[in-house]
């Protein structure tokens, strides 16, 4: 399946999980939901991949752990940020991370133009606005910039893990490491889940839809494309959200949204015509 199609599937899963997660925020703090999502995803992936049966070197294990800490921090800071910023604003600002990766690792005019088009398209799709209070904005910006930095690290470290070892098995170790690192701070915030079987099922749905499915698919994509191309493909996520909103919720896009979709589509078209990535990985 082509890499853009995998990203569409990933986006559908992520936004399905997000819809479930939003309904949990009035019962469990956002940071608690983020941590529970990591824990359940780690358990599912560990049971599926059984990484203890795979031979590990110190280098591959260290890379998986580092990847997991960055991945967990990205999720936690994003969930905290959207408590203080509009979701569209958070999505657009967080995209600074992949933009930086593509700008630094791109290998020609096609990469540079593609990431420029994708960045503008994401901003238009997100509908950036800062309408909350001043204190809320400052805290939200600090958190989302931290998430953006982690997203950049996710792209770079995720590709290293995907190419250097079994990507999905490494993802299982990564999820477990990230959950353990944040456990002392956030485990207590996830405690309300123990009061209701319905909450447990909802958290499992969030973890599978928002972590297991999309991150496993992204490990597959990262083995096939360069970091710069992957960063551009990430722009498909907000574009997918806009299309799903129009089809499923009758939330028809405004003219500005249509322009954003066109720009993202153009960026994807540019990257789909790339030659073999510089590191020798197969092109999508």
ZADO-1210 file (C-alpha; in nm, 4 decimals, padded with zeros to 6 digits):
<atoms>
<atom x="00.0000" y="00.0000" z="00.0000" code="UNK" pos="1"/>
<atom x="00.1431" y="00.3462" z="-00.0888" code="UNK" pos="2"/>
<atom x="00.2727" y="00.5553" z="00.2010" code="UNK" pos="3"/>
<atom x="00.0069" y="00.8304" z="00.1601" code="UNK" pos="4"/>
<atom x="-00.2683" y="00.5672" z="00.1812" code="UNK" pos="5"/>
<atom x="-00.1148" y="00.4298" z="00.5021" code="UNK" pos="6"/>
<atom x="-00.1196" y="00.7812" z="00.6447" code="UNK" pos="7"/>
<atom x="-00.4875" y="00.8182" z="00.5608" code="UNK" pos="8"/>
<atom x="-00.5616" y="00.4973" z="00.7531" code="UNK" pos="9"/>
<atom x="-00.3431" y="00.6256" z="01.0371" code="UNK" pos="10"/>
<atom x="-00.5293" y="00.9557" z="01.0413" code="UNK" pos="11"/>
<atom x="-00.8699" y="00.7869" z="01.0487" code="UNK" pos="12"/>
<atom x="-00.7610" y="00.5773" z="01.3466" code="UNK" pos="13"/>
<atom x="-00.6079" y="00.8728" z="01.5310" code="UNK" pos="14"/>
<atom x="-00.9122" y="01.0950" z="01.4958" code="UNK" pos="15"/>
<atom x="-01.1427" y="00.8119" z="01.5939" code="UNK" pos="16"/>
<atom x="-00.9381" y="00.7722" z="01.9103" code="UNK" pos="17"/>
<atom x="-00.9366" y="01.1483" z="01.9677" code="UNK" pos="18"/>
<atom x="-01.3154" y="01.1536" z="01.9527" code="UNK" pos="19"/>
<atom x="-01.3274" y="00.8941" z="02.2311" code="UNK" pos="20"/>
<atom x="-01.0572" y="01.0727" z="02.4344" code="UNK" pos="21"/>
<atom x="-01.2431" y="01.4045" z="02.4329" code="UNK" pos="22"/>
<atom x="-01.5323" y="01.2361" z="02.6080" code="UNK" pos="23"/>
<atom x="-01.2980" y="01.1214" z="02.8863" code="UNK" pos="24"/>
<atom x="-01.1580" y="01.4621" z="02.9799" code="UNK" pos="25"/>
<atom x="-01.4450" y="01.5400" z="03.2180" code="UNK" pos="26"/>
<atom x="-01.3743" y="01.2168" z="03.4119" code="UNK" pos="27"/>
<atom x="-00.9949" y="01.1855" z="03.3848" code="UNK" pos="28"/>
<atom x="-00.7428" y="01.4740" z="03.3577" code="UNK" pos="29"/>
<atom x="-00.5924" y="01.5138" z="03.0108" code="UNK" pos="30"/>
<atom x="-00.2441" y="01.4166" z="03.1300" code="UNK" pos="31"/>
<atom x="-00.3931" y="01.1072" z="03.2935" code="UNK" pos="32"/>
<atom x="-00.5594" y="01.0064" z="02.9678" code="UNK" pos="33"/>
<atom x="-00.2268" y="01.0549" z="02.7852" code="UNK" pos="34"/>
<atom x="-00.0452" y="00.8293" z="03.0331" code="UNK" pos="35"/>
<atom x="-00.3142" y="00.5610" z="03.0318" code="UNK" pos="36"/>
<atom x="-00.3022" y="00.5630" z="02.6540" code="UNK" pos="37"/>
<atom x="00.0720" y="00.4884" z="02.6730" code="UNK" pos="38"/>
<atom x="00.0277" y="00.2115" z="02.9307" code="UNK" pos="39"/>
<atom x="-00.2464" y="00.0268" z="02.7445" code="UNK" pos="40"/>
<atom x="-00.0697" y="00.0650" z="02.4099" code="UNK" pos="41"/>
<atom x="00.2495" y="-00.0710" z="02.5654" code="UNK" pos="42"/>
<atom x="00.0667" y="-00.3743" z="02.7068" code="UNK" pos="43"/>
<atom x="-00.1021" y="-00.4477" z="02.3738" code="UNK" pos="44"/>
<atom x="00.2228" y="-00.4157" z="02.1783" code="UNK" pos="45"/>
<atom x="00.4234" y="-00.6196" z="02.4314" code="UNK" pos="46"/>
<atom x="00.1688" y="-00.9024" z="02.4160" code="UNK" pos="47"/>
<atom x="00.1662" y="-00.8876" z="02.0354" code="UNK" pos="48"/>
<atom x="00.5382" y="-00.8524" z="01.9582" code="UNK" pos="49"/>
<atom x="00.6999" y="-01.0218" z="02.2633" code="UNK" pos="50"/>
<atom x="01.0222" y="-00.8212" z="02.2342" code="UNK" pos="51"/>
<atom x="01.2028" y="-01.0393" z="02.4896" code="UNK" pos="52"/>
<atom x="01.2280" y="-01.3026" z="02.2146" code="UNK" pos="53"/>
<atom x="01.4206" y="-01.0632" z="01.9901" code="UNK" pos="54"/>
<atom x="01.8002" y="-01.0285" z="02.0190" code="UNK" pos="55"/>
<atom x="01.8941" y="-00.6757" z="02.1268" code="UNK" pos="56"/>
<atom x="02.2182" y="-00.4847" z="02.1193" code="UNK" pos="57"/>
<atom x="02.2908" y="-00.2061" z="02.3656" code="UNK" pos="58"/>
<atom x="02.2606" y="00.0419" z="02.0800" code="UNK" pos="59"/>
<atom x="01.9237" y="-00.0808" z="01.9502" code="UNK" pos="60"/>
<atom x="01.7780" y="-00.0990" z="02.2998" code="UNK" pos="61"/>
<atom x="01.9045" y="00.2490" z="02.3842" code="UNK" pos="62"/>
<atom x="01.7539" y="00.3873" z="02.0636" code="UNK" pos="63"/>
<atom x="01.4158" y="00.2301" z="02.1430" code="UNK" pos="64"/>
<atom x="01.4159" y="00.3708" z="02.4964" code="UNK" pos="65"/>
<atom x="01.5118" y="00.7202" z="02.3774" code="UNK" pos="66"/>
<atom x="01.2410" y="00.7025" z="02.1121" code="UNK" pos="67"/>
<atom x="00.9872" y="00.6005" z="02.3752" code="UNK" pos="68"/>
<atom x="01.0717" y="00.8869" z="02.6101" code="UNK" pos="69"/>
<atom x="01.0374" y="01.1381" z="02.3256" code="UNK" pos="70"/>
<atom x="00.7124" y="00.9788" z="02.2055" code="UNK" pos="71"/>
<atom x="00.5611" y="00.9798" z="02.5543" code="UNK" pos="72"/>
<atom x="00.6645" y="01.3397" z="02.6203" code="UNK" pos="73"/>
<atom x="00.5178" y="01.4461" z="02.2856" code="UNK" pos="74"/>
<atom x="00.1806" y="01.2927" z="02.3750" code="UNK" pos="75"/>
<atom x="00.1713" y="01.4309" z="02.7295" code="UNK" pos="76"/>
<atom x="00.2718" y="01.7862" z="02.6370" code="UNK" pos="77"/>
<atom x="00.0229" y="01.7932" z="02.3499" code="UNK" pos="78"/>
<atom x="-00.2648" y="01.6799" z="02.5715" code="UNK" pos="79"/>
<atom x="-00.1694" y="01.9445" z="02.8280" code="UNK" pos="80"/>
<atom x="-00.1388" y="02.2123" z="02.5590" code="UNK" pos="81"/>
<atom x="-00.4888" y="02.1576" z="02.4215" code="UNK" pos="82"/>
<atom x="-00.6241" y="02.2368" z="02.7680" code="UNK" pos="83"/>
<atom x="-00.4968" y="02.5922" z="02.7142" code="UNK" pos="84"/>
<atom x="-00.5046" y="02.6428" z="02.3358" code="UNK" pos="85"/>
<atom x="-00.7623" y="02.5809" z="02.0624" code="UNK" pos="86"/>
<atom x="-00.6997" y="02.2458" z="01.8972" code="UNK" pos="87"/>
<atom x="-00.6417" y="02.3999" z="01.5540" code="UNK" pos="88"/>
<atom x="-00.3821" y="02.6391" z="01.6917" code="UNK" pos="89"/>
<atom x="-00.2032" y="02.3567" z="01.8713" code="UNK" pos="90"/>
<atom x="-00.1939" y="02.1402" z="01.5567" code="UNK" pos="91"/>
<atom x="-00.0503" y="02.4216" z="01.3461" code="UNK" pos="92"/>
<atom x="00.2183" y="02.5238" z="01.5958" code="UNK" pos="93"/>
<atom x="00.3211" y="02.1653" z="01.6684" code="UNK" pos="94"/>
<atom x="00.3831" y="02.1175" z="01.2971" code="UNK" pos="95"/>
<atom x="00.6916" y="02.3402" z="01.3422" code="UNK" pos="96"/>
<atom x="00.8706" y="02.0215" z="01.4507" code="UNK" pos="97"/>
<atom x="00.8306" y="01.8249" z="01.1256" code="UNK" pos="98"/>
<atom x="00.8922" y="02.1453" z="00.9270" code="UNK" pos="99"/>
<atom x="01.2291" y="02.1854" z="01.0984" code="UNK" pos="100"/>
<atom x="01.3214" y="01.8229" z="01.0278" code="UNK" pos="101"/>
<atom x="01.2315" y="01.8532" z="00.6602" code="UNK" pos="102"/>
<atom x="01.4164" y="02.1848" z="00.6269" code="UNK" pos="103"/>
<atom x="01.7328" y="02.0408" z="00.7838" code="UNK" pos="104"/>
<atom x="01.7302" y="01.6968" z="00.6212" code="UNK" pos="105"/>
<atom x="01.5738" y="01.7724" z="00.2814" code="UNK" pos="106"/>
<atom x="01.7969" y="01.7037" z="-00.0174" code="UNK" pos="107"/>
<atom x="01.6766" y="01.9386" z="-00.2887" code="UNK" pos="108"/>
<atom x="01.4244" y="02.1928" z="-00.4097" code="UNK" pos="109"/>
<atom x="01.1449" y="01.9352" z="-00.4189" code="UNK" pos="110"/>
<atom x="01.1725" y="01.8667" z="-00.0437" code="UNK" pos="111"/>
<atom x="01.1983" y="02.2366" z="00.0421" code="UNK" pos="112"/>
<atom x="00.9007" y="02.3350" z="-00.1715" code="UNK" pos="113"/>
<atom x="00.6923" y="02.0421" z="-00.0465" code="UNK" pos="114"/>
<atom x="00.7432" y="02.1215" z="00.3210" code="UNK" pos="115"/>
<atom x="00.6693" y="02.4897" z="00.2559" code="UNK" pos="116"/>
<atom x="00.3406" y="02.4033" z="00.0866" code="UNK" pos="117"/>
<atom x="00.2531" y="02.1516" z="00.3583" code="UNK" pos="118"/>
<atom x="00.3268" y="02.4001" z="00.6372" code="UNK" pos="119"/>
<atom x="00.1058" y="02.6701" z="00.4849" code="UNK" pos="120"/>
<atom x="-00.1650" y="02.4134" z="00.4155" code="UNK" pos="121"/>
<atom x="-00.1647" y="02.2903" z="00.7750" code="UNK" pos="122"/>
<atom x="-00.1915" y="02.6453" z="00.9097" code="UNK" pos="123"/>
<atom x="-00.4892" y="02.7149" z="00.6826" code="UNK" pos="124"/>
<atom x="-00.6567" y="02.3870" z="00.7779" code="UNK" pos="125"/>
<atom x="-00.5969" y="02.4441" z="01.1477" code="UNK" pos="126"/>
<atom x="-00.7481" y="02.7926" z="01.1480" code="UNK" pos="127"/>
<atom x="-00.4903" y="02.9396" z="01.3847" code="UNK" pos="128"/>
<atom x="-00.6326" y="03.1667" z="01.6524" code="UNK" pos="129"/>
<atom x="-00.5241" y="03.2753" z="01.9992" code="UNK" pos="130"/>
<atom x="-00.8429" y="03.3886" z="02.1697" code="UNK" pos="131"/>
<atom x="-00.7870" y="03.2614" z="02.5250" code="UNK" pos="132"/>
<atom x="-00.6507" y="03.4626" z="02.8177" code="UNK" pos="133"/>
<atom x="-00.2920" y="03.5891" z="02.8185" code="UNK" pos="134"/>
<atom x="-00.1750" y="03.3486" z="03.0897" code="UNK" pos="135"/>
<atom x="-00.3447" y="03.0585" z="02.9148" code="UNK" pos="136"/>
<atom x="-00.1752" y="03.1491" z="02.5869" code="UNK" pos="137"/>
<atom x="00.1736" y="03.1693" z="02.7384" code="UNK" pos="138"/>
<atom x="00.1434" y="02.8327" z="02.9115" code="UNK" pos="139"/>
<atom x="-00.0178" y="02.6745" z="02.6080" code="UNK" pos="140"/>
<atom x="00.2533" y="02.8051" z="02.3759" code="UNK" pos="141"/>
<atom x="00.5293" y="02.6742" z="02.6028" code="UNK" pos="142"/>
<atom x="00.3680" y="02.3305" z="02.6106" code="UNK" pos="143"/>
<atom x="00.2978" y="02.3087" z="02.2388" code="UNK" pos="144"/>
<atom x="00.6498" y="02.4223" z="02.1497" code="UNK" pos="145"/>
<atom x="00.7795" y="02.1433" z="02.3720" code="UNK" pos="146"/>
<atom x="00.5494" y="01.9046" z="02.1850" code="UNK" pos="147"/>
<atom x="00.6818" y="02.0382" z="01.8521" code="UNK" pos="148"/>
<atom x="01.0402" y="01.9710" z="01.9594" code="UNK" pos="149"/>
<atom x="00.9401" y="01.6197" z="02.0617" code="UNK" pos="150"/>
<atom x="00.7639" y="01.5672" z="01.7274" code="UNK" pos="151"/>
<atom x="01.0883" y="01.6541" z="01.5504" code="UNK" pos="152"/>
<atom x="01.2694" y="01.4035" z="01.7706" code="UNK" pos="153"/>
<atom x="00.9984" y="01.1470" z="01.7004" code="UNK" pos="154"/>
<atom x="01.0603" y="01.1743" z="01.3244" code="UNK" pos="155"/>
<atom x="01.4392" y="01.1448" z="01.3551" code="UNK" pos="156"/>
<atom x="01.4529" y="00.8759" z="01.6244" code="UNK" pos="157"/>
<atom x="01.1558" y="00.6884" z="01.4799" code="UNK" pos="158"/>
<atom x="01.3322" y="00.6479" z="01.1475" code="UNK" pos="159"/>
<atom x="01.6496" y="00.5295" z="01.3212" code="UNK" pos="160"/>
<atom x="01.4515" y="00.2678" z="01.5130" code="UNK" pos="161"/>
<atom x="01.2511" y="00.1592" z="01.2079" code="UNK" pos="162"/>
<atom x="01.5557" y="00.1133" z="00.9840" code="UNK" pos="163"/>
<atom x="01.7953" y="-00.0254" z="01.2443" code="UNK" pos="164"/>
<atom x="01.5724" y="-00.2885" z="01.4064" code="UNK" pos="165"/>
<atom x="01.2259" y="-00.4426" z="01.3859" code="UNK" pos="166"/>
<atom x="01.0266" y="-00.1190" z="01.3997" code="UNK" pos="167"/>
<atom x="00.7019" y="-00.2412" z="01.5592" code="UNK" pos="168"/>
<atom x="00.8859" y="-00.4569" z="01.8141" code="UNK" pos="169"/>
<atom x="01.1000" y="-00.1566" z="01.9027" code="UNK" pos="170"/>
<atom x="00.7800" y="00.0444" z="01.9332" code="UNK" pos="171"/>
<atom x="00.6590" y="-00.1981" z="02.2025" code="UNK" pos="172"/>
<atom x="00.9752" y="-00.1374" z="02.4052" code="UNK" pos="173"/>
<atom x="00.9506" y="00.2349" z="02.3392" code="UNK" pos="174"/>
<atom x="00.5922" y="00.2584" z="02.4639" code="UNK" pos="175"/>
<atom x="00.6790" y="00.0653" z="02.7791" code="UNK" pos="176"/>
<atom x="00.9808" y="00.2881" z="02.8472" code="UNK" pos="177"/>
<atom x="00.7811" y="00.6067" z="02.7950" code="UNK" pos="178"/>
<atom x="00.5018" y="00.4886" z="03.0241" code="UNK" pos="179"/>
<atom x="00.7515" y="00.3974" z="03.2982" code="UNK" pos="180"/>
<atom x="00.9330" y="00.7306" z="03.2786" code="UNK" pos="181"/>
<atom x="00.6100" y="00.9282" z="03.3246" code="UNK" pos="182"/>
<atom x="00.4530" y="00.6899" z="03.5792" code="UNK" pos="183"/>
<atom x="00.5819" y="00.8676" z="03.8941" code="UNK" pos="184"/>
<atom x="00.4252" y="01.1950" z="03.7781" code="UNK" pos="185"/>
<atom x="00.1050" y="01.0859" z="03.6056" code="UNK" pos="186"/>
<atom x="-00.0029" y="00.7477" z="03.7411" code="UNK" pos="187"/>
<atom x="-00.2159" y="00.9112" z="04.0091" code="UNK" pos="188"/>
<atom x="-00.4015" y="01.1189" z="03.7512" code="UNK" pos="189"/>
<atom x="-00.5113" y="00.8032" z="03.5728" code="UNK" pos="190"/>
<atom x="-00.6558" y="00.6493" z="03.8889" code="UNK" pos="191"/>
<atom x="-01.0216" y="00.7371" z="03.8084" code="UNK" pos="192"/>
<atom x="-01.0165" y="00.4722" z="03.5356" code="UNK" pos="193"/>
<atom x="-01.0290" y="00.2085" z="03.8094" code="UNK" pos="194"/>
<atom x="-01.3780" y="00.3197" z="03.9128" code="UNK" pos="195"/>
<atom x="-01.5610" y="00.2113" z="03.5987" code="UNK" pos="196"/>
<atom x="-01.5371" y="-00.0778" z="03.3485" code="UNK" pos="197"/>
<atom x="-01.6769" y="00.1596" z="03.0856" code="UNK" pos="198"/>
<atom x="-01.3813" y="00.3936" z="03.1398" code="UNK" pos="199"/>
<atom x="-01.1428" y="00.1003" z="03.1024" code="UNK" pos="200"/>
<atom x="-01.2974" y="00.0058" z="02.7675" code="UNK" pos="201"/>
<atom x="-01.2849" y="00.3681" z="02.6511" code="UNK" pos="202"/>
<atom x="-00.9159" y="00.3986" z="02.7426" code="UNK" pos="203"/>
<atom x="-00.8403" y="00.0740" z="02.5581" code="UNK" pos="204"/>
<atom x="-01.0173" y="00.2135" z="02.2505" code="UNK" pos="205"/>
<atom x="-00.8156" y="00.5369" z="02.2725" code="UNK" pos="206"/>
<atom x="-00.4880" y="00.3458" z="02.3075" code="UNK" pos="207"/>
<atom x="-00.5529" y="00.1087" z="02.0173" code="UNK" pos="208"/>
<atom x="-00.6904" y="00.3728" z="01.7812" code="UNK" pos="209"/>
<atom x="-00.4589" y="00.6614" z="01.8702" code="UNK" pos="210"/>
<atom x="-00.1335" y="00.4762" z="01.9450" code="UNK" pos="211"/>
<atom x="-00.1138" y="00.1108" z="01.8419" code="UNK" pos="212"/>
<atom x="-00.2589" y="00.1423" z="01.4913" code="UNK" pos="213"/>
<atom x="-00.1120" y="00.4758" z="01.3768" code="UNK" pos="214"/>
<atom x="00.2339" y="00.4374" z="01.5291" code="UNK" pos="215"/>
<atom x="00.2696" y="00.0832" z="01.3953" code="UNK" pos="216"/>
<atom x="00.1741" y="00.2075" z="01.0484" code="UNK" pos="217"/>
<atom x="00.4177" y="00.4966" z="01.0789" code="UNK" pos="218"/>
<atom x="00.6997" y="00.2538" z="01.1600" code="UNK" pos="219"/>
<atom x="00.6183" y="00.0803" z="00.8319" code="UNK" pos="220"/>
<atom x="00.6298" y="00.4109" z="00.6443" code="UNK" pos="221"/>
<atom x="00.9538" y="00.5211" z="00.8138" code="UNK" pos="222"/>
<atom x="01.1312" y="00.2162" z="00.6722" code="UNK" pos="223"/>
<atom x="01.0361" y="00.3229" z="00.3205" code="UNK" pos="224"/>
<atom x="01.0858" y="00.6979" z="00.3030" code="UNK" pos="225"/>
<atom x="01.3346" y="00.9609" z="00.4152" code="UNK" pos="226"/>
<atom x="01.2824" y="01.1766" z="00.7244" code="UNK" pos="227"/>
<atom x="01.2037" y="01.4783" z="00.5055" code="UNK" pos="228"/>
<atom x="00.9379" y="01.2904" z="00.3069" code="UNK" pos="229"/>
<atom x="00.7877" y="01.1508" z="00.6259" code="UNK" pos="230"/>
<atom x="00.7645" y="01.5029" z="00.7697" code="UNK" pos="231"/>
<atom x="00.5684" y="01.6155" z="00.4652" code="UNK" pos="232"/>
<atom x="00.3400" y="01.3124" z="00.4810" code="UNK" pos="233"/>
<atom x="00.2491" y="01.4111" z="00.8369" code="UNK" pos="234"/>
<atom x="00.0539" y="01.6982" z="00.6826" code="UNK" pos="235"/>
<atom x="-00.1967" y="01.4359" z="00.5688" code="UNK" pos="236"/>
<atom x="-00.3194" y="01.4012" z="00.9271" code="UNK" pos="237"/>
<atom x="-00.4969" y="01.7388" z="00.9583" code="UNK" pos="238"/>
<atom x="-00.6046" y="01.7081" z="00.5951" code="UNK" pos="239"/>
<atom x="-00.7617" y="01.3719" z="00.6740" code="UNK" pos="240"/>
<atom x="-00.9421" y="01.5299" z="00.9682" code="UNK" pos="241"/>
<atom x="-01.0918" y="01.7936" z="00.7403" code="UNK" pos="242"/>
<atom x="-01.2129" y="01.5341" z="00.4893" code="UNK" pos="243"/>
<atom x="-01.3575" y="01.3100" z="00.7619" code="UNK" pos="244"/>
<atom x="-01.5371" y="01.6084" z="00.9134" code="UNK" pos="245"/>
<atom x="-01.6946" y="01.6891" z="00.5782" code="UNK" pos="246"/>
<atom x="-01.8005" y="01.3338" z="00.4948" code="UNK" pos="247"/>
<atom x="-01.9039" y="01.2022" z="00.8364" code="UNK" pos="248"/>
<atom x="-02.0122" y="01.5154" z="01.0209" code="UNK" pos="249"/>
<atom x="-02.1253" y="01.7380" z="00.7333" code="UNK" pos="250"/>
<atom x="-01.8725" y="01.9970" z="00.8487" code="UNK" pos="251"/>
<atom x="-01.8081" y="02.1303" z="00.5013" code="UNK" pos="252"/>
<atom x="-01.4736" y="02.3067" z="00.4542" code="UNK" pos="253"/>
<atom x="-01.4567" y="02.6819" z="00.4003" code="UNK" pos="254"/>
<atom x="-01.2750" y="02.8167" z="00.0933" code="UNK" pos="255"/>
<atom x="-00.9609" y="02.8675" z="00.3033" code="UNK" pos="256"/>
<atom x="-00.9752" y="02.5009" z="00.4074" code="UNK" pos="257"/>
<atom x="-01.0005" y="02.3970" z="00.0434" code="UNK" pos="258"/>
<atom x="-00.6856" y="02.5969" z="-00.0336" code="UNK" pos="259"/>
<atom x="-00.5144" y="02.4195" z="00.2570" code="UNK" pos="260"/>
<atom x="-00.6183" y="02.0790" z="00.1218" code="UNK" pos="261"/>
<atom x="-00.4888" y="02.1685" z="-00.2236" code="UNK" pos="262"/>
<atom x="-00.1519" y="02.2807" z="-00.0824" code="UNK" pos="263"/>
<atom x="-00.1139" y="01.9623" z="00.1239" code="UNK" pos="264"/>
<atom x="-00.2088" y="01.7516" z="-00.1785" code="UNK" pos="265"/>
<atom x="00.0509" y="01.9333" z="-00.3893" code="UNK" pos="266"/>
<atom x="00.3143" y="01.8676" z="-00.1239" code="UNK" pos="267"/>
<atom x="00.2301" y="01.4967" z="-00.1207" code="UNK" pos="268"/>
<atom x="00.2432" y="01.4867" z="-00.4997" code="UNK" pos="269"/>
<atom x="00.5918" y="01.6387" z="-00.4951" code="UNK" pos="270"/>
<atom x="00.7253" y="01.3877" z="-00.2429" code="UNK" pos="271"/>
<atom x="00.5638" y="01.0924" z="-00.4178" code="UNK" pos="272"/>
<atom x="00.7856" y="01.1660" z="-00.7199" code="UNK" pos="273"/>
<atom x="01.1046" y="01.1551" z="-00.5142" code="UNK" pos="274"/>
<atom x="01.3901" y="00.9340" z="-00.6140" code="UNK" pos="275"/>
<atom x="01.5409" y="00.6777" z="-00.3753" code="UNK" pos="276"/>
<atom x="01.6153" y="00.8490" z="-00.0424" code="UNK" pos="277"/>
<atom x="01.9808" y="00.9366" z="00.0247" code="UNK" pos="278"/>
<atom x="02.0175" y="00.6664" z="00.2895" code="UNK" pos="279"/>
<atom x="01.9170" y="00.3967" z="00.0435" code="UNK" pos="280"/>
<atom x="01.5759" y="00.3134" z="00.1873" code="UNK" pos="281"/>
<atom x="01.3147" y="00.2185" z="-00.0680" code="UNK" pos="282"/>
<atom x="01.0944" y="00.5016" z="-00.1874" code="UNK" pos="283"/>
<atom x="00.7235" y="00.4930" z="-00.1114" code="UNK" pos="284"/>
</atoms>
